Amino acid sequence: MNIYRLELKKLYSSVTLWVLIILFLVFNIFLVISNSGDKYVDFIGEISHETGYVLNEDFYNKLSQVQANDIEADYLEQLQLDTYQVEDVFDEYNINEVGERYIEATGAPERFAKIMRNKYSDLQNVVNKKGESNEAMTLYFAGATYYMHQLLFKDLMGWLIVEGVLISALLILLSLGYENNNRTEGIVYSTKTGRNILRSKFAASISAALGGYLLLFTVTFLIYFSMNDYSGIWGSSVSSIFNYRNDIIAGVRPFVTWHSYSVFTYFLATIAMSIGLICSFILVAFIIGTIIQNSYISFFVFLIINALMIAIPLMIPNTTLFSYYIKYYSMLSPVWLWLKHSLWFTDGDTDTLWKYFETMGLCVSILALTAFSILAAARFKRRDII
């Protein structure tokens, strides 16, 4: 425990950590401020307390009774137009067509095409249930929904994951390479306690990394939600009729999730997934740092490996069965899960073969990386000091 505290203190004393946190916060605050302040969004956030967010007869009765001043009259009229005679997007919606377009676009071999068809057959049942329950008939942010959903769940969440990963990787690599950088390996690792120090370094690095991520997350979203009122629409479904996906292959289509998520529960699920994903990147950095033992070279290798994981599936032509294996299974890697973070808990896109791809990918990644981490730690204990 004493070693853990000393390692944690060492990490939190790092100037690099605090410089990064400050730079990331400045960027996040700029991103929030430059994309907030939409008066129509503010009006919906306020008026939804009176009307509710479920688009039923009660909503329309209350909306018709809303009294707006001269400034808000245009926003009220816009909301009335946005919600006028809207229909449930899931009524008679055939999502199997999306799967067929993906199969045709990618030229997927029959064994993979079958998996894709099974996925969309299961999703069709989900769509039918959503239609029966009128799940889509919620307000969200009406005509501004797509923009606000992308801002929160694609832009802000995406950048926060990147920042959390960079801070986490840097911290664990600084910790693992500290003795090498300061030429104290011979002193520290010549003792039994020194040989077992990896456990304390790993625990301290995770604590410091998640603490840094929590700080970034808290400050960023305190500012974001102070500038964008979600209080009246948290219960709206993320599969609202106003939310959609702009798909290159399938065109504009509803935002369909495997389970019923409100904006709030989707927000919580995304946070949980983000933390899990950051932990998987920590394991990648731990393996690299344990083997190389040089913080700067290790960080460079960490970036190169993730860049290659992105590039390889894109560069390999879909000419053989093996190339399809690489393409589809690469989507389960941490870096590709990050790239597809805005599609978490949905059917994904052309190269996400399985349902619950984000959960499957995270579990596979953590299990595999944990096994490699144990092997790397065992190798570290047996290696020669000189």
ZINORDA-V51074 format. One line per field, one symbol per residue. ss: DSSP state (~ for helix, > for strand, _ for the rest). phi: phi as a letter, one per 20 degrees, with the letter a starting at -180 (. if undefined). Layout:
# ZINORDA-V51074
ss->???
phi->???
This chain:
# ZINORDA-V51074
ss->_~~~~~~~~~~~__~~~~~~~~~~~~~~~~~~~~~___~~~~~~~~~~~~~__>__~~~~~~~~________~~~~~~~~~~_____________~~~~~~~~~~~___~~~~~~~~~~~~~~~~~~~~~~~_____>___~~~~~~~~~~~~~~~~~~~~~~~~~~~~~~~~~~~_~~~~___~~~~___~~~~_~~~~~~~~~~~~~~~~~~~~~~~~~~~~~~~_________>______>>>>___>>>>__>____>~~~~~~~~~~~~~~~~~~~~~~~~~~~~~~__~~~~~~~~~~~~~~~~~~~~~_____~~~~~~~~~~___~~~~~~_~~~__>__________~~~~~~~~~~~~~~~~~~~~~~~~~~____
phi->.ffgffffffffeffggffffffffgffffffffddnfffffffgefffeendeecffffffffefddfffegfffffffffdflfdffefledefffgffffffemfggfeffffffffffffffffffffelffecfldlfefgffffffedfffffffgffffffffffffffegfffdldgfffeedffffefgfffffffffffffffffgffffefffffdcedgecgefffeggeebddefeemfbfeddfdedegffffffffffffffffffffgfffffffemcgffffffgfffffffffgffeffedcffffgffffffefgffffgdffdgmdfmbgddedflgffffffffffffffffffffffffefffd
